[in-house]
């Protein structure tokens, strides 16, 4: 399970970084997709839910001021197809909200 989790985290992080997202380095299954703006983190999470992806946006005082982010919990149970669908939804919403070009 640990090996599968490591592969899944690397797949998710790699695809997200390649798409242009700012992902904090991690040695855990929790990936922080940095958006830096509190309202944007909430709007982004709401739009992802519309796409069938449940994530949580965090902002001050939970994280430092101007360090708002989306928290993604990757698991060993996720399939490659599920991870890819998640990344595709992030890219779609990222373009719609002006986070990505």
C-alpha positions, 0 to 999 in steps of 0.5 A: 500500500505504501508503494502504491501511495508513493506512486499515486502522490508522484503521479498527481504532483507530477501532472499538476506541476506539469500543468502549471500549478504551484504545489508545495513539496511534500513527503506525505499524501497531502498535497497543497495546491497553492492559490494564495488568495482566500476567496479564490481557494473557496471559489476553486473548491466549489467549482471542483465540487461541481466537477465531482471532485471534493477538496477543501480550501484553506486560508488564514487563520488556518494557514499563514496570511496570503498562503491560501491553498487547496488541500488534496488527500491522495490515497493508495486506493485511487486509480490512475484514471481517478487521479487523471480525472482530478488533474483534468478537473483542476486544469479546467477550473484553473483555466476558467478562474484564470489561475492557468493560461 
